[in-house]
């Protein structure tokens, strides 16, 4: 049974979106409430989510390309 071509891309794109949202919220916390402790915690977590999502997305795209070639 073949997988849908978009299915392997759902989780990596979700992680990228979650990381981007976390980064934006960290910047918002600093601008709005001057909460540097929250920024110091949220920003590295958001960056880590974006790195994991980008690597996972690249692996998924390569896997899809290999599946289509044969």
Biopython code that builds the backbone (N, CA, C, O; Angstrom):
import numpy as np
from Bio.PDB.StructureBuilder import StructureBuilder

atoms = [
    (1, "UNK", "N", (0.838, -1.182, 0.000)),
    (1, "UNK", "CA", (0.000, 0.000, 0.000)),
    (1, "UNK", "C", (0.883, 1.246, 0.000)),
    (1, "UNK", "O", (1.813, 1.347, 0.800)),
    (2, "UNK", "N", (0.603, 2.166, -0.869)),
    (2, "UNK", "CA", (1.411, 3.386, -0.983)),
    (2, "UNK", "C", (0.916, 4.455, -0.013)),
    (2, "UNK", "O", (-0.278, 4.560, 0.268)),
    (3, "UNK", "N", (1.856, 5.238, 0.488)),
    (3, "UNK", "CA", (1.492, 6.352, 1.359)),
    (3, "UNK", "C", (1.090, 7.546, 0.513)),
    (3, "UNK", "O", (1.469, 7.674, -0.651)),
    (4, "UNK", "N", (0.318, 8.401, 1.131)),
    (4, "UNK", "CA", (-0.025, 9.656, 0.467)),
    (4, "UNK", "C", (1.246, 10.487, 0.340)),
    (4, "UNK", "O", (2.076, 10.454, 1.249)),
    (5, "UNK", "N", (1.432, 11.230, -0.749)),
    (5, "UNK", "CA", (2.687, 11.970, -0.932)),
    (5, "UNK", "C", (2.902, 13.084, 0.085)),
    (5, "UNK", "O", (4.040, 13.501, 0.297)),
    (6, "UNK", "N", (1.862, 13.567, 0.706)),
    (6, "UNK", "CA", (1.999, 14.686, 1.644)),
    (6, "UNK", "C", (2.152, 14.204, 3.082)),
    (6, "UNK", "O", (2.652, 14.948, 3.926)),
    (7, "UNK", "N", (1.743, 13.004, 3.371)),
    (7, "UNK", "CA", (1.716, 12.505, 4.745)),
    (7, "UNK", "C", (3.050, 12.626, 5.484)),
    (7, "UNK", "O", (3.037, 13.056, 6.637)),
    (8, "UNK", "N", (4.203, 12.276, 4.899)),
    (8, "UNK", "CA", (5.460, 12.386, 5.654)),
    (8, "UNK", "C", (5.870, 13.825, 5.955)),
    (8, "UNK", "O", (6.775, 14.043, 6.761)),
    (9, "UNK", "N", (5.241, 14.795, 5.341)),
    (9, "UNK", "CA", (5.629, 16.188, 5.538)),
    (9, "UNK", "C", (4.832, 16.883, 6.637)),
    (9, "UNK", "O", (5.157, 18.013, 7.002)),
    (10, "UNK", "N", (3.809, 16.245, 7.168)),
    (10, "UNK", "CA", (2.909, 16.903, 8.125)),
    (10, "UNK", "C", (3.619, 17.237, 9.430)),
    (10, "UNK", "O", (3.559, 18.379, 9.886)),
    (11, "UNK", "N", (4.291, 16.261, 10.042)),
    (11, "UNK", "CA", (4.918, 16.512, 11.337)),
    (11, "UNK", "C", (6.104, 17.471, 11.257)),
    (11, "UNK", "O", (6.229, 18.339, 12.121)),
    (12, "UNK", "N", (6.974, 17.352, 10.263)),
    (12, "UNK", "CA", (8.074, 18.326, 10.193)),
    (12, "UNK", "C", (7.592, 19.761, 9.993)),
    (12, "UNK", "O", (8.135, 20.692, 10.586)),
    (13, "UNK", "N", (6.581, 19.931, 9.166)),
    (13, "UNK", "CA", (6.038, 21.279, 8.952)),
    (13, "UNK", "C", (5.355, 21.778, 10.227)),
    (13, "UNK", "O", (5.410, 22.968, 10.535)),
    (14, "UNK", "N", (4.720, 20.879, 10.960)),
    (14, "UNK", "CA", (4.107, 21.264, 12.237)),
    (14, "UNK", "C", (5.168, 21.731, 13.237)),
    (14, "UNK", "O", (4.964, 22.721, 13.939)),
    (15, "UNK", "N", (6.294, 21.025, 13.302)),
    (15, "UNK", "CA", (7.374, 21.439, 14.199)),
    (15, "UNK", "C", (7.946, 22.795, 13.794)),
    (15, "UNK", "O", (8.239, 23.630, 14.649)),
    (16, "UNK", "N", (8.104, 23.011, 12.489)),
    (16, "UNK", "CA", (8.592, 24.311, 12.028)),
    (16, "UNK", "C", (7.622, 25.423, 12.422)),
    (16, "UNK", "O", (8.046, 26.484, 12.880)),
    (17, "UNK", "N", (6.339, 25.187, 12.246)),
    (17, "UNK", "CA", (5.334, 26.184, 12.620)),
    (17, "UNK", "C", (5.307, 26.433, 14.117)),
    (17, "UNK", "O", (5.179, 27.575, 14.560)),
    (18, "UNK", "N", (5.427, 25.369, 14.895)),
    (18, "UNK", "CA", (5.442, 25.511, 16.350)),
    (18, "UNK", "C", (6.679, 26.268, 16.814)),
    (18, "UNK", "O", (6.602, 27.089, 17.728)),
    (19, "UNK", "N", (7.814, 25.995, 16.188)),
    (19, "UNK", "CA", (9.043, 26.721, 16.523)),
    (19, "UNK", "C", (8.946, 28.197, 16.173)),
    (19, "UNK", "O", (9.383, 29.055, 16.940)),
    (20, "UNK", "N", (8.370, 28.489, 15.010)),
    (20, "UNK", "CA", (8.196, 29.889, 14.610)),
    (20, "UNK", "C", (7.243, 30.614, 15.554)),
    (20, "UNK", "O", (7.482, 31.764, 15.925)),
    (21, "UNK", "N", (6.174, 29.946, 15.937)),
    (21, "UNK", "CA", (5.221, 30.548, 16.875)),
    (21, "UNK", "C", (5.867, 30.769, 18.244)),
    (21, "UNK", "O", (5.654, 31.803, 18.877)),
    (22, "UNK", "N", (6.654, 29.797, 18.695)),
    (22, "UNK", "CA", (7.359, 29.951, 19.978)),
    (22, "UNK", "C", (8.353, 31.101, 19.959)),
    (22, "UNK", "O", (8.471, 31.843, 20.934)),
    (23, "UNK", "N", (9.059, 31.248, 18.861)),
    (23, "UNK", "CA", (9.998, 32.373, 18.727)),
    (23, "UNK", "C", (9.280, 33.710, 18.736)),
    (23, "UNK", "O", (9.736, 34.673, 19.351)),
    (24, "UNK", "N", (8.151, 33.754, 18.044)),
    (24, "UNK", "CA", (7.373, 34.992, 18.022)),
    (24, "UNK", "C", (6.834, 35.325, 19.413)),
    (24, "UNK", "O", (6.859, 36.483, 19.830)),
    (25, "UNK", "N", (6.351, 34.317, 20.124)),
    (25, "UNK", "CA", (5.844, 34.547, 21.477)),
    (25, "UNK", "C", (6.955, 34.995, 22.429)),
    (25, "UNK", "O", (6.723, 35.822, 23.311)),
    (26, "UNK", "N", (8.157, 34.451, 22.251)),
    (26, "UNK", "CA", (9.279, 34.881, 23.087)),
    (26, "UNK", "C", (9.603, 36.347, 22.820)),
    (26, "UNK", "O", (9.830, 37.110, 23.760)),
    (27, "UNK", "N", (9.626, 36.747, 21.558)),
    (27, "UNK", "CA", (9.875, 38.158, 21.223)),
    (27, "UNK", "C", (8.754, 39.051, 21.754)),
    (27, "UNK", "O", (9.003, 40.165, 22.214)),
    (28, "UNK", "N", (7.533, 38.558, 21.687)),
    (28, "UNK", "CA", (6.387, 39.318, 22.178)),
    (28, "UNK", "C", (6.478, 39.514, 23.693)),
    (28, "UNK", "O", (6.160, 40.587, 24.206)),
    (29, "UNK", "N", (6.916, 38.466, 24.406)),
    (29, "UNK", "CA", (7.029, 38.558, 25.865)),
    (29, "UNK", "C", (8.054, 39.610, 26.266)),
    (29, "UNK", "O", (7.858, 40.322, 27.251)),
    (30, "UNK", "N", (9.137, 39.715, 25.517)),
    (30, "UNK", "CA", (10.156, 40.711, 25.836)),
    (30, "UNK", "C", (9.625, 42.110, 25.529)),
    (30, "UNK", "O", (9.809, 43.035, 26.320)),
    (31, "UNK", "N", (8.978, 42.260, 24.401)),
    (31, "UNK", "CA", (8.480, 43.582, 24.018)),
    (31, "UNK", "C", (7.331, 44.062, 24.881)),
    (31, "UNK", "O", (7.222, 45.253, 25.173)),
    (32, "UNK", "N", (6.478, 43.145, 25.288)),
    (32, "UNK", "CA", (5.275, 43.529, 26.019)),
    (32, "UNK", "C", (5.506, 43.633, 27.529)),
    (32, "UNK", "O", (5.129, 44.622, 28.158)),
    (33, "UNK", "N", (6.131, 42.598, 28.099)),
    (33, "UNK", "CA", (6.246, 42.536, 29.562)),
    (33, "UNK", "C", (7.674, 42.664, 30.052)),
    (33, "UNK", "O", (7.900, 42.605, 31.260)),
    (34, "UNK", "N", (8.647, 42.835, 29.173)),
    (34, "UNK", "CA", (10.063, 42.885, 29.544)),
    (34, "UNK", "C", (10.468, 41.655, 30.353)),
    (34, "UNK", "O", (11.221, 41.755, 31.321)),
    (35, "UNK", "N", (9.959, 40.502, 29.945)),
    (35, "UNK", "CA", (10.205, 39.240, 30.649)),
    (35, "UNK", "C", (11.370, 38.500, 29.985)),
    (35, "UNK", "O", (11.173, 37.681, 29.088)),
    (36, "UNK", "N", (12.576, 38.806, 30.443)),
    (36, "UNK", "CA", (13.761, 38.228, 29.834)),
    (36, "UNK", "C", (13.989, 36.783, 30.260)),
    (36, "UNK", "O", (14.640, 36.027, 29.539)),
    (37, "UNK", "N", (13.470, 36.387, 31.409)),
    (37, "UNK", "CA", (13.607, 34.999, 31.830)),
    (37, "UNK", "C", (12.783, 34.080, 30.933)),
    (37, "UNK", "O", (13.238, 33.000, 30.555)),
    (38, "UNK", "N", (11.573, 34.512, 30.597)),
    (38, "UNK", "CA", (10.754, 33.732, 29.680)),
    (38, "UNK", "C", (11.404, 33.661, 28.309)),
    (38, "UNK", "O", (11.367, 32.618, 27.656)),
    (39, "UNK", "N", (11.996, 34.758, 27.871)),
    (39, "UNK", "CA", (12.695, 34.782, 26.586)),
    (39, "UNK", "C", (13.876, 33.812, 26.601)),
    (39, "UNK", "O", (14.105, 33.083, 25.636)),
    (40, "UNK", "N", (14.610, 33.812, 27.693)),
    (40, "UNK", "CA", (15.778, 32.936, 27.818)),
    (40, "UNK", "C", (15.413, 31.465, 27.797)),
    (40, "UNK", "O", (16.245, 30.632, 27.439)),
    (41, "UNK", "N", (14.197, 31.130, 28.170)),
    (41, "UNK", "CA", (13.740, 29.749, 28.126)),
    (41, "UNK", "C", (13.065, 29.423, 26.796)),
    (41, "UNK", "O", (13.329, 28.380, 26.200)),
    (42, "UNK", "N", (12.200, 30.311, 26.340)),
    (42, "UNK", "CA", (11.383, 30.014, 25.162)),
    (42, "UNK", "C", (12.161, 30.084, 23.855)),
    (42, "UNK", "O", (11.912, 29.292, 22.947)),
    (43, "UNK", "N", (13.089, 31.011, 23.747)),
    (43, "UNK", "CA", (13.791, 31.178, 22.473)),
    (43, "UNK", "C", (14.675, 29.982, 22.100)),
    (43, "UNK", "O", (14.631, 29.544, 20.951)),
    (44, "UNK", "N", (15.479, 29.434, 23.029)),
    (44, "UNK", "CA", (16.265, 28.246, 22.654)),
    (44, "UNK", "C", (15.392, 27.029, 22.332)),
    (44, "UNK", "O", (15.729, 26.237, 21.452)),
    (45, "UNK", "N", (14.280, 26.881, 23.040)),
    (45, "UNK", "CA", (13.367, 25.768, 22.752)),
    (45, "UNK", "C", (12.768, 25.943, 21.363)),
    (45, "UNK", "O", (12.674, 24.979, 20.603)),
    (46, "UNK", "N", (12.364, 27.155, 21.026)),
    (46, "UNK", "CA", (11.800, 27.421, 19.707)),
    (46, "UNK", "C", (12.844, 27.186, 18.616)),
    (46, "UNK", "O", (12.527, 26.621, 17.569)),
    (47, "UNK", "N", (14.070, 27.608, 18.850)),
    (47, "UNK", "CA", (15.129, 27.384, 17.871)),
    (47, "UNK", "C", (15.408, 25.887, 17.688)),
    (47, "UNK", "O", (15.619, 25.424, 16.567)),
    (48, "UNK", "N", (15.407, 25.144, 18.781)),
    (48, "UNK", "CA", (15.631, 23.708, 18.709)),
    (48, "UNK", "C", (14.509, 23.021, 17.925)),
    (48, "UNK", "O", (14.777, 22.134, 17.114)),
    (49, "UNK", "N", (13.268, 23.419, 18.158)),
    (49, "UNK", "CA", (12.146, 22.860, 17.402)),
    (49, "UNK", "C", (12.283, 23.153, 15.913)),
    (49, "UNK", "O", (11.984, 22.298, 15.080)),
    (50, "UNK", "N", (12.730, 24.351, 15.579)),
    (50, "UNK", "CA", (12.892, 24.702, 14.178)),
    (50, "UNK", "C", (14.032, 23.911, 13.528)),
    (50, "UNK", "O", (13.921, 23.514, 12.368)),
    (51, "UNK", "N", (15.107, 23.684, 14.250)),
    (51, "UNK", "CA", (16.222, 22.895, 13.707)),
    (51, "UNK", "C", (15.788, 21.448, 13.482)),
    (51, "UNK", "O", (16.045, 20.871, 12.425)),
    (52, "UNK", "N", (15.133, 20.872, 14.478)),
    (52, "UNK", "CA", (14.655, 19.488, 14.340)),
    (52, "UNK", "C", (13.661, 19.391, 13.186)),
    (52, "UNK", "O", (13.730, 18.458, 12.385)),
    (53, "UNK", "N", (12.740, 20.345, 13.096)),
    (53, "UNK", "CA", (11.754, 20.326, 12.014)),
    (53, "UNK", "C", (12.399, 20.469, 10.647)),
    (53, "UNK", "O", (11.975, 19.812, 9.696)),
    (54, "UNK", "N", (13.414, 21.313, 10.528)),
    (54, "UNK", "CA", (14.080, 21.511, 9.234)),
    (54, "UNK", "C", (14.829, 20.261, 8.799)),
    (54, "UNK", "O", (14.773, 19.879, 7.630)),
    (55, "UNK", "N", (15.534, 19.619, 9.733)),
    (55, "UNK", "CA", (16.260, 18.397, 9.397)),
    (55, "UNK", "C", (15.283, 17.283, 9.031)),
    (55, "UNK", "O", (15.505, 16.544, 8.072)),
    (56, "UNK", "N", (14.217, 17.169, 9.791)),
    (56, "UNK", "CA", (13.209, 16.143, 9.537)),
    (56, "UNK", "C", (12.517, 16.394, 8.193)),
    (56, "UNK", "O", (12.248, 15.453, 7.446)),
    (57, "UNK", "N", (12.232, 17.653, 7.892)),
    (57, "UNK", "CA", (11.608, 17.993, 6.614)),
    (57, "UNK", "C", (12.537, 17.663, 5.451)),
    (57, "UNK", "O", (12.087, 17.131, 4.436)),
    (58, "UNK", "N", (13.807, 17.965, 5.581)),
    (58, "UNK", "CA", (14.765, 17.635, 4.523)),
    (58, "UNK", "C", (14.835, 16.119, 4.316)),
    (58, "UNK", "O", (14.874, 15.652, 3.177)),
    (59, "UNK", "N", (14.851, 15.354, 5.401)),
    (59, "UNK", "CA", (14.880, 13.892, 5.290)),
    (59, "UNK", "C", (13.603, 13.370, 4.638)),
    (59, "UNK", "O", (13.655, 12.439, 3.834)),
    (60, "UNK", "N", (12.467, 13.955, 4.974)),
    (60, "UNK", "CA", (11.196, 13.520, 4.385)),
    (60, "UNK", "C", (11.143, 13.835, 2.894)),
    (60, "UNK", "O", (10.672, 13.015, 2.106)),
    (61, "UNK", "N", (11.614, 15.000, 2.505)),
    (61, "UNK", "CA", (11.615, 15.366, 1.086)),
    (61, "UNK", "C", (12.541, 14.446, 0.298)),
    (61, "UNK", "O", (12.203, 14.023, -0.807)),
    (62, "UNK", "N", (13.706, 14.135, 0.861)),
    (62, "UNK", "CA", (14.626, 13.210, 0.198)),
    (62, "UNK", "C", (13.991, 11.824, 0.087)),
    (62, "UNK", "O", (14.117, 11.161, -0.943)),
    (63, "UNK", "N", (13.313, 11.390, 1.142)),
    (63, "UNK", "CA", (12.638, 10.091, 1.106)),
    (63, "UNK", "C", (11.541, 10.042, 0.055)),
    (63, "UNK", "O", (11.390, 9.033, -0.634)),
    (64, "UNK", "N", (10.781, 11.108, -0.074)),
    (64, "UNK", "CA", (9.730, 11.160, -1.092)),
    (64, "UNK", "C", (10.346, 11.140, -2.488)),
    (64, "UNK", "O", (9.852, 10.450, -3.380)),
    (65, "UNK", "N", (11.418, 11.894, -2.673)),
    (65, "UNK", "CA", (12.070, 11.911, -3.981)),
    (65, "UNK", "C", (12.616, 10.527, -4.342)),
    (65, "UNK", "O", (12.518, 10.114, -5.498)),
    (66, "UNK", "N", (13.180, 9.819, -3.393)),
    (66, "UNK", "CA", (13.696, 8.475, -3.662)),
    (66, "UNK", "C", (12.573, 7.505, -3.967)),
    (66, "UNK", "O", (12.719, 6.640, -4.831)),
    (67, "UNK", "N", (11.443, 7.637, -3.265)),
    (67, "UNK", "CA", (10.294, 6.748, -3.525)),
    (67, "UNK", "C", (9.742, 6.961, -4.932)),
    (67, "UNK", "O", (9.321, 6.004, -5.582)),
    (68, "UNK", "N", (9.739, 8.178, -5.396)),
    (68, "UNK", "CA", (9.186, 8.468, -6.715)),
    (68, "UNK", "C", (10.104, 8.009, -7.839)),
    (68, "UNK", "O", (9.639, 7.706, -8.938)),
    (69, "UNK", "N", (11.415, 7.956, -7.567)),
    (69, "UNK", "CA", (12.346, 7.535, -8.612)),
    (69, "UNK", "C", (12.306, 6.027, -8.833)),
    (69, "UNK", "O", (12.653, 5.548, -9.912)),
    (70, "UNK", "N", (11.900, 5.304, -7.852)),
    (70, "UNK", "CA", (11.848, 3.863, -8.100)),
    (70, "UNK", "C", (12.191, 3.094, -6.954)),
    (70, "UNK", "O", (12.190, 1.864, -7.013)),
]
sb = StructureBuilder()
sb.init_structure("model")
sb.init_model(0)
sb.init_chain("A")
sb.init_seg("    ")
for serial, (resi, resn, name, xyz) in enumerate(atoms, 1):
    if name == "N":
        sb.init_residue(resn, " ", resi, " ")
    sb.init_atom(name, np.array(xyz, "f"), 0.0, 1.0, " ", f" {name:<3s}", serial, name[0])
structure = sb.get_structure()
